[in-house]
Amino acid sequence: MIQPHELPPPAKIKLMRLHQDAYDALALIRADNASASSLEDQIVRLRNRIDSCDPAKDVAAIKTFEDEITMLEEELKRLHVQTAARRQRMQVARQLVIQIGEVWLPRCPRGTNFQIAGSVKAALHSGESLPQAIERVRREIAGLDSEARQLRGAPVSSEELKAHARKMVAKLAGQGEPFIDGRDADKIIMQFPIGVTPYQFLAWADPGQLLASLDAKIDTLTNGRGVSTERKRQRLEELAAEILHRERVEEALIEQATAEGLSPLRRPVANPLAVLGLCIADARTKMAAE
C-alpha cells in the first residue's frame, strides 16, 4: 500500500491541486447559495410591495417592481445553472480524489517504483477547439475500452476448447471405468465405481460420440469468434497501452484548456497514472497499479 506522501513531488502537487479544486468548488457553491438566498429575499420584498400598491393608482410603480422581479428571477436562474455546474465539478473532483487516494493507491504494492512520465503531444485536428479535442479523445478511449470488454467476454479458440474437452473426457473415462474380474471363465464380475455419473459412464463407454457432441457444441459457441488465450492476452495488453496513451493525451488537453481559462471536467474513472503524470518502472508491480 502506497501513501500519497510517497508519490513523486509533481504527482503530490497535482493530487493536492485536485483536493483544492473540490474545496474551491464547495466555497463557490456556498457563495452561490448565499447570493441565491439574497435574491429570493429581494423578490419576496418586491412582491410584498406590489401587494401593498393600489392597482388603479400605482400602475407605474407596479410595473417597475415587476420588471425588477423579472430581472432578479433571470439572475436567480443563471445562478442556479452556475451552481449546478460547480456542484458537478466538486463531485467529479471528490470522486477522482477518492478513486486515487482510497482505491488506487492502496492497491499499489509497497515499493512500487513510480516515475514521472514523459510529456505527450496533444495536437488539435484542423478546425478543432480544445473542448472538441477532449471529447474526440474520450470517444477514442470509449471505443478502445469497448473492444477490450468484448475481447474479455469472447470465448477462447475452438481448438483450445476442444483440446480441453479431450482432456476432460479422458479424465471422466478413467473415473467411469469399471473393475472387471475375469478369473472365472463361467462368470465375469464387472463393478462400476460407487457413485459413477452418466457422464463418466458415457466417457468410458463411447468417448468418440461424446467428443463429437462436444465439438459440435463448441463450434456453435465460438462461431468463428474464438480467440486464443495468448492472442487475447497480447491484444488486451496492447489495448491497455493504447488507452493509457490516449488518457495521457486527454489530461494534456485538459491542462492546456485550464491554462487558457476554460473549465473542462475530468472523468472520475480516469487512469490515475495519466492524471498524475506517472509511469511505473518496475514491471512486477505494473499490472497491480494499472
C-alpha positions in Angstrom: 0.0 0.0 0.0 1.3 3.4 -1.0 0.6 6.6 0.8 0.1 9.9 -1.0 3.2 11.4 0.5 5.3 8.7 -1.1 4.4 9.8 -4.6 7.0 11.8 -6.6 6.8 15.6 -5.8 5.0 16.6 -9.1 2.3 14.0 -8.5 1.9 15.0 -4.9 1.4 18.6 -6.0 -1.1 17.5 -8.7 -3.1 15.4 -6.1 -3.1 18.4 -3.7 -4.4 20.6 -6.5 -7.3 18.1 -7.2 -8.1 18.3 -3.5 -8.1 22.1 -3.7 -10.4 22.0 -6.7 -13.0 20.3 -4.7 -12.6 22.7 -1.8 -12.7 25.7 -4.1 -15.9 24.4 -5.8 -17.5 23.9 -2.4 -16.7 27.5 -1.4 -18.1 28.9 -4.6 -21.3 26.8 -4.1 -21.7 28.3 -0.7 -21.3 31.8 -2.1 -23.8 31.0 -4.8 -26.3 29.7 -2.2 -25.9 32.9 -0.2 -26.4 35.0 -3.3 -29.5 33.0 -4.3 -30.9 33.4 -0.8 -30.4 37.2 -1.0 -32.1 37.3 -4.4 -35.1 35.3 -3.2 -35.4 37.7 -0.3 -35.4 40.7 -2.6 -38.1 39.1 -4.8 -40.2 38.5 -1.8 -39.9 42.1 -0.6 -40.8 43.4 -4.1 -43.8 41.2 -4.3 -44.9 42.4 -0.9 -44.6 46.0 -2.1 -46.7 45.1 -5.2 -49.4 43.7 -2.8 -49.4 47.0 -0.9 -49.9 49.1 -4.0 -53.2 50.3 -5.3 -53.7 48.7 -8.8 -55.5 51.7 -10.0 -53.2 54.4 -8.8 -49.7 52.8 -8.7 -49.6 51.3 -12.2 -46.1 52.7 -12.9 -44.7 51.6 -9.6 -46.1 48.1 -10.0 -44.6 47.9 -13.5 -41.2 49.0 -12.1 -41.4 46.3 -9.3 -42.4 43.6 -11.8 -39.5 44.5 -14.1 -37.1 44.3 -11.1 -38.6 40.9 -10.2 -38.1 39.6 -13.7 -34.5 40.8 -13.7 -33.9 39.2 -10.3 -35.5 35.9 -11.4 -33.4 35.8 -14.5 -30.3 36.3 -12.4 -31.6 33.6 -10.0 -31.9 31.1 -12.9 -28.4 31.9 -14.1 -27.1 31.4 -10.6 -28.9 28.0 -10.3 -27.3 26.9 -13.6 -23.9 28.1 -12.4 -24.3 26.3 -9.0 -25.3 23.1 -10.7 -22.1 23.2 -12.8 -20.0 24.0 -9.8 -21.6 21.1 -7.9 -20.8 18.7 -10.7 -17.2 20.0 -10.7 -17.0 19.4 -6.9 -18.4 15.9 -7.2 -16.1 14.9 -10.0 -13.1 16.3 -8.1 -14.1 14.5 -5.0 -14.7 11.2 -6.8 -11.4 11.4 -8.5 -9.5 12.2 -5.3 -11.3 9.2 -3.6 -10.5 7.0 -6.6 -6.8 7.9 -6.4 -6.3 8.1 -2.6 -8.7 5.4 -1.3 -8.9 2.9 -4.1 -5.9 3.1 -6.4 -3.0 3.9 -4.1 -4.0 1.2 -1.5 -3.9 -1.4 -4.4 -0.3 -0.4 -5.3 2.2 -2.8 -3.7 4.7 -1.4 -1.3 7.9 -0.4 -3.2 6.1 0.4 -6.5 8.7 2.4 -8.5 6.7 5.5 -9.6 8.5 7.8 -12.1 7.4 10.9 -13.9 6.1 10.0 -17.3 7.4 11.9 -20.4 5.2 14.5 -21.9 2.8 13.6 -24.7 1.9 15.6 -27.8 -1.7 16.7 -27.7 -2.3 18.1 -31.1 -5.6 19.5 -32.3 -7.2 18.4 -35.6 -7.8 21.1 -38.2 -10.6 23.5 -37.1 -10.9 21.7 -33.7 -11.3 23.5 -30.4 -9.9 22.2 -27.2 -13.2 21.1 -25.8 -13.9 19.3 -29.1 -10.5 17.6 -28.9 -11.1 16.4 -25.4 -14.4 14.9 -26.5 -12.8 13.3 -29.5 -10.1 11.6 -27.4 -12.8 10.4 -25.0 -14.7 8.8 -27.8 -11.5 7.1 -28.8 -10.9 5.9 -25.3 -14.5 4.6 -25.1 -14.1 2.7 -28.4 -10.9 1.0 -27.2 -12.5 0.2 -23.8 -15.4 -1.3 -25.6 -13.1 -3.5 -27.7 -11.3 -4.7 -24.5 -14.6 -5.6 -22.8 -15.8 -7.5 -25.8 -12.5 -9.3 -26.0 -12.6 -10.3 -22.3 -16.0 -11.8 -22.9 -15.1 -13.6 -26.1 -14.7 -17.4 -25.9 -11.3 -18.9 -26.4 -10.5 -20.5 -29.7 -12.3 -23.7 -30.6 -9.0 -25.6 -30.9 -8.2 -24.8 -27.2 -11.7 -25.7 -26.1 -11.6 -29.0 -28.0 -8.2 -29.8 -26.6 -9.6 -29.1 -23.1 -12.7 -31.3 -23.9 -10.4 -34.2 -24.8 -8.6 -33.9 -21.5 -11.9 -33.7 -19.6 -13.4 -36.7 -21.4 -10.2 -38.8 -20.8 -10.4 -37.9 -17.1 -14.1 -38.8 -16.9 -13.5 -42.1 -18.7 -10.9 -43.0 -16.1 -13.4 -42.2 -13.3 -16.1 -44.3 -15.0 -14.1 -47.3 -15.9 -15.4 -50.5 -14.3 -13.5 -53.1 -12.4 -13.7 -56.5 -14.2 -12.8 -59.8 -12.6 -12.2 -62.4 -15.3 -10.6 -65.1 -13.3 -13.6 -67.4 -13.6 -14.4 -68.5 -17.2 -18.0 -69.1 -16.3 -18.6 -65.8 -14.6 -17.4 -62.3 -15.3 -17.6 -59.9 -12.5 -18.0 -56.3 -13.5 -18.3 -53.5 -10.9 -18.5 -49.8 -11.7 -17.1 -47.3 -9.2 -19.6 -46.2 -6.5 -21.4 -43.0 -7.5 -20.4 -43.2 -11.1 -22.2 -40.5 -13.1 -23.8 -40.9 -16.5 -21.1 -38.5 -17.9 -18.4 -40.7 -16.6 -20.0 -43.9 -17.9 -20.5 -42.3 -21.4 -17.0 -41.0 -21.5 -15.8 -44.6 -20.8 -18.3 -46.4 -23.0 -18.3 -44.1 -26.0 -15.8 -41.3 -25.8 -16.0 -40.8 -29.6 -19.7 -39.9 -29.5 -19.3 -37.7 -26.5 -16.4 -35.8 -28.1 -18.3 -35.4 -31.4 -21.2 -33.9 -29.5 -18.9 -31.6 -27.5 -17.1 -30.5 -30.7 -20.4 -29.5 -32.3 -21.4 -27.6 -29.2 -18.0 -25.8 -29.2 -18.3 -24.8 -32.8 -21.7 -23.3 -32.2 -20.4 -21.5 -29.1 -17.4 -20.0 -30.8 -19.0 -19.4 -34.2 -15.7 -18.0 -35.5 -15.4 -15.6 -32.6 -12.9 -17.6 -30.6 -9.6 -16.1 -29.7 -6.6 -18.0 -28.5 -5.6 -17.3 -24.9 -2.2 -16.0 -25.9 -3.7 -13.7 -28.6 -6.3 -12.4 -26.1 -3.6 -11.6 -23.6 -1.4 -9.8 -26.2 -4.3 -7.8 -27.5 -5.5 -6.8 -24.1 -2.0 -5.6 -23.2 -2.0 -3.6 -26.5 -5.4 -2.1 -25.7 -4.4 -1.2 -22.2 -1.3 0.7 -23.5 -3.3 2.4 -26.2 -6.0 3.5 -23.7 -3.4 4.8 -21.3 -1.7 6.8 -24.0 -4.9 8.4 -25.0 -5.7 9.2 -21.4 -2.4 11.0 -21.2 -3.3 13.0 -24.3 -6.7 13.7 -22.7 -5.0 15.0 -19.5 -2.6 17.1 -21.5 -5.6 18.7 -23.4 -7.4 19.3 -20.1 -4.3 21.1 -18.6 -4.0 23.2 -21.8 -7.7 24.1 -21.7 -7.5 25.0 -18.0 -4.4 27.2 -18.7 -6.5 29.1 -21.3 -9.3 29.8 -18.8 -11.7 27.0 -19.7 -13.2 24.6 -17.2 -13.1 21.1 -18.6 -14.2 18.3 -16.2 -12.0 15.3 -15.7 -13.6 11.8 -15.8 -13.8 10.3 -12.3 -12.7 6.9 -13.8 -9.6 8.4 -15.5 -6.5 6.4 -15.0 -4.5 7.9 -12.0 -1.3 7.3 -13.9 -2.5 9.6 -16.6 -4.0 12.2 -14.3 -0.9 12.4 -12.0 1.6 12.1 -14.9 3.2 8.9 -13.6 4.6 5.7 -15.1 5.8 2.5 -13.3 9.4 1.4 -13.9 9.1 -2.0 -12.2 7.2 -4.4 -14.4 6.4 -6.7 -11.5 4.2 -4.1 -9.9 2.9 -2.5 -13.1 -0.2 -4.6 -13.5 -1.3 -4.2 -9.9 -1.0 -0.4 -10.1 -2.7 -0.1 -13.5 
